Amino acid sequence: MAGKLISHIELDERLDDLAKDLGSFDENLLSLARELSSGDVRLEVTDPSTWRRTPREVSPAARVLLRRQFRTEVDSIEIMGREEEARLARRIELARKLLDVELESSGLKREDLIEGVGRGAFTVASTQPFGCQLPKSVCRRWMELHALRTEMVERNLYLVLINVERYSHTTANQSDLIQEGCGSLFRAVDGFDWKRGLLFRTYAVHWLNQAFRAHLYNFSHTVRVPVYLQKALKHVNDAKVRLGDPNASVELLAEATGLGENLVAASMSAARSIRSMDASFDDAEEGSRLKDLLEVPHDQGPYSPAIEDQQLDQSLTAAMSMLSDRERLVIQKRFGLGEGGREHTLAEVAGELGVSLERIRQIQVRALNKLRTPRLRKAIDPFLN
């Protein structure tokens, strides 16, 4: 049985027998995984073309719209029935056990996969993902698991398109939401338990909505507000509607929502609106603008490079005061600071001070190490490219 390729049909027959007794399924599945691993049995990797129909023709103009092209490709993927889905889920669970067995025998952990497999590109006919730095047997088991997970995800991509429509009223980019939803399906595959008798789509919808909401929480505001404050603000707004008072006090809202007064106050503070500095205060196109009130009259406009030059000079002066006289002189000469502004070589500085070139290099290294402090970095970083 060494080196044998076990087909899906043969594998499903064995897994179906194990599934008749759910109580001992996990134990029996581990035994099967050890048996296949010891016999170096490879799992069949299905060609994706087997679950895809020929997509309908799309006009060149429609291809420009990524969402429309994505919908066309998803429509060409065949949707699984309940039994087919359960069998695929059992294969995924077996492939995960096989990977664990190979990792254990190789003395590796799951964390080692992140660095070892990288992007791990592979084809249906390959036995080793390109770029995999782990033992060949581990790479092959990972490839088998990844192929099965990908099949489950692809054949449920229609769920992304169905559920993303619920967020069409939001300001979020639909393509970004679709991308987040596709990624969340992999997390759904990893957490799906077919033994509970649920369809995968019932479980996946939870992950899809969580991914959509997380994207809206993180990217729907100009200034990012923490998710916990946005959720608290939703409860606060609902409480205002129930109370019929948009100006209800923090104490009253805290009592109505069951949240702490500090959390209510913080969420209300985070809900402050964003206003452009170029926006007019009235409806007139040429009305007063916020930047007109903040502007400092200057011949060169509201911005002057002299402001940054002065701040940089102050920061450098404070930094140089941390050095000894000789260290300060070496740094000034080497980097052209102070009068003259010309950078000197190590040999030139050594000749001026009457010491060896190596001694100047040591002084320079010691001085730079003194300057590498968090306080100085905070002062200098804004001026560095």
N, C-alpha and C positions, 0 to 999 in steps of 0.2 A: 504493500500500500504506500511505499515511500515515493514521494514526488507526485502522487496522484492528484488530479484535479477533480474535486467533487462538484457535481452540477447542482443547480438550484433545486431541481426536481428531487434528486436523491437526498439532498440536505433537508428539504422541506418535509420529506417523509419521516426522517428521524426526529426532526423538531416537532412535527405534529404529534408523534407518539409521546414525546416528553410533555407536551402541552396538555395531555389528557389528565395529568396529575399535577395541578398547579402548586400543591403543597411541597412537593419535592422537585419542582422544576429547576430551581436555581442550583440545587446540589447536583442534579443529573446533568444540567447544562455545563457545569464546571468539569464534570467527568468527561463529557463529550469533547470539550475544548482541549483537555489534556490528551485525550486519545488522538485527536486530529493533529495536535501540535507534535506529539511524539512520532507520529507517522509522517510528518512533513507534508500533510495534505493541504493543498491550496484551495481557496474558495473561488468559485466562478465570479468573474467581474462582468456585469451585464453591459452590453453596448448601449449607450443612451438612445441610439436610433430606434431601438425596439419599443420604446414607450412614446415615440414622437411620430405624429402624422405629418404629412407634407403640408407645410403652412400655406395659407392662401397668399396669392400674389399681392404685394404691397407696392403702391406707386412710389417712385423716387422721391416725390415731395413729402409723402407720409413718413419716409424713413428718417427725415430730419427730426421729427418729434420722437424723442427717445421713449416716452411713455406709450405712444401708439405702437411703436415697433416691439416694445416689450410685451404689450398685450397680445399682439399677433403671434409672437413666439409661445406665449403661455397657452394660448388657445389651441396650439398644435400638440400639446402634451396630454396624453391620455390620463384620466383620473382613475385612481384605483378603487376597487370595491372593498368591502369590509374584510373579507377573507384574505384577499391579496395583500391588503395593508398589514394585517396581523402577521402574515408569513414574513413580510419584509421586516417588520419590527423584530421578529424572533431572530432573523438572520443578523440584524444589527446587534442584538444582544449577544449572540454567539461570537460575532467578530470582535466585540469589545472584550469578551472573556479571553479569546485567543490572544489578543494584544496584551492583556494583563499577564497571561501565562508566559509569553515571550519576554516581556519586560522583567518578570521575576527571574526567569532562567538566565537572563543576561545581566542581572544585578542592577537594573535601571528602575527609575520611577517615572510616573506620568509627567512630572515636571521636566524631565529630560527630553520629552518629545518636542517641546516648544522650540528649543534651540536645535535639536538634532534633525528634525524633518524640514525646517524652514518652510518655504512655500511648497516644496515637494510636488512639482508638476509630474504628471504621469499620463500614459495613454492606456487604453483598454488592454493592449497586448503586452504592456511592460510588466516586469516582475519586480522592479526596483524604481521608486520615484527618483527623478533627477534631483541631485542636491542633498539627498538624505545622508547624514553623517553617522547614523546609527547602524548596528549590525543588520545584515541583509534580511534576516528572519523578522526582526522588529519592523523594518521598513515595509516589508511585504504585508504584514498584518495591519499596519497603519493604513496602507494603501487600500486594502480590502474594506476596512471599516469606513474610510473616507468615501470610497465609491458607493457603499450602501447608504451612508448618510446623505450623500449628494442626490441619490435617486429619490429618497424620501422627500427631500426638500424640493427638488424640481417638480415632482408630481403633486406637490401641494402649493405651488406658487400662485395658483388661482385664488387662494385664500387671501393673499396680499392685496390683490386687485379688488376683491369683494369688500374687505374691511377698510381699505384706505379711503373708500368713498365716504365713510362716516366722518372724515376729517376734511372734506372738500371745502367746508365753510371757513376753515382757518386760513391764516396768512402763510402757512408753511408751504414750501415748494413740494409739489406732489412727487417729483422724482426723488427728492431726499427721503420722503416718507417711505416710498417703495423700497429704496435701498436699505433703510433701517429695518423694514419688515422682512426682507429677504434674509438679512443676517440673523434676525431673531428666530427664524425657523430652525436654524442649526441648534440653537439653545433648546428649542422645543423638542427636537429629535433626541437630544441627550437626556432630557428629563421625562420623556414619554414612557409610560408603563402600560403595555398592551394588556397585561393581566387584569387590569381594573375593568375591562370590558368597554372602554370608551373608544370612540373614533379619534384618530389623530387630530382631525380638524377641531374637535371640541376642546382639546387641550391646547392646540396651537393658537387659537384665537386669544387666549389670555396673554401669551407672549407677544403677539402682534400688537394688541392694544397697549401693552406696557411699553413696547418700543416706540410706538407712535406718540404716546403721552410724554415719554422721556425726551423725545426730540423736540416736542412743542415746549416743554418746560425749559429746555436748555437753550433753544435758539429762537424763540418767538419774541424775545425782548432785546432791545438795543443794548441794555446793560443786563448781564445775566444775573438772575435772582435765584438763590438756592431753591431746590425742589421743595424742601419742607416748608419754606415760607410761601411758595405758590399754592401748595395744598392747604395751608392754614388760611390763606387769603380767600380761597374758594369757600371754605366753611364760614368765614367772616361775612362774605358777600351774601351767602345764602341766609345767614342769620339776619342781616339787614333787611332782606326781602320779607322774611317771616315777621319781623318786628314792625315793618312798615316805616322805619325811620332810618334814612340814609346817613344821618348824623348821630347815630347812637353812640353812647360813650363806650370806652374801652371796657369798663367794668361790666356793663350790661351785655356787651358782645361776648365777653369771656364767659359769663354765666350761661348765655344762650348756646354757645358752641362747646362748652366743656373744656376749652383751652385755657392755658395760663394767660394772665394779663400781659406779661412780658412778650409772649409769643404773638398775641393779638396786636399789640402795639408795633412790634417789629414787622409783622406782615403788612400792616397798613402803611407803615413808613416805606416799605419796599415797593409799594404800588404807586409811588409818585411817577407822574408822566414825564416823558422826555420831550423837550422842546428844542427845535433847531435855533442856533444863534442867528440864522438868516431869516427866520420867520417873522412876519410883521405882527405887531400887537393888535392891529385892527384889520378890517377886511380890505382896506385900500392896498393896492399893489405897492405903493411907495410909502407905506406907513413906517413908523418907527420900529427899529429892530433891536433885539437884545444886544447884538455886538456893537451897536452905536452907543449904547450906554456904557459898555465896558471898554471901549476903545480909548487908548491914550494917544492924544495928538502928537505926531512926530513927522519930521520931514520925510522919513523913509517908510512911513506907514505905521501901523500898530506894532510891527515887529522890528526889533533892532538887534543885529548880531552882537552889539556891544554888551547886551545883557548877558548872553552866554559867555562872552569873553571874560567878563568880570567875575562871573561865578566860577569859571574854570580856573582863573588865576588865583582866586581865593582857595579853591580846593587844592591846587598844586602847592601853594605856599604852606598850607597846613600839613600837607604830606611831607614836604621837604624838611619841615621843622622836626620830624621824627628821626632824621639822620644826623650822624656826626659831621663835622666840617669836611673831613676828607671824603666821606661817602657822598655828601651833597655835591662836592666839586666834581667827583667822577661822574655822577648821574647827569649833572648839568652839561658837562663837556660831551659825554657820550651821546646824549639825546638832543643836544642843541637847545637847552632851556636857558632862559635869561637873555642877556645882551648878546648880540651877534647872531644867535640862532643857528649856528653851523654845527653839524654833528661831527665829532672827532673820532678817529679810530683809536683802538686800544694802544697802538704803538705811539700815537701822538700824545695821548694822556700820560703814558708811562714815561716818555721823554720829558714832559713838562714837570712831572713830580719826581723824577729821578729814581724810579723803581722799575722792577721787571714787568714785562707784559702780563705774565701770569698773575702777579700780585694785583694788578689793576682789574683783571678778570674776576679774581676772588672778591675784591671790594665791591665790584658791580653786582655780583651774585648775592652777596650778603645784604646790600642795600635794597635790591629788588625784593628779596624775601621779607624784609621789614615792611615794605610798602604793600605787600599782599595781605591786607587785613580786611575783614568784612566792612569796617567803617569807611576805609578808603575806597573800596570797590563801589560802595553805595554812592559816594560822592563823584567818582570818576566815570562810572558806567554810562550815564546819560550822554556823555560827550564822545564815547567810543562808537565806531561803526560796527 
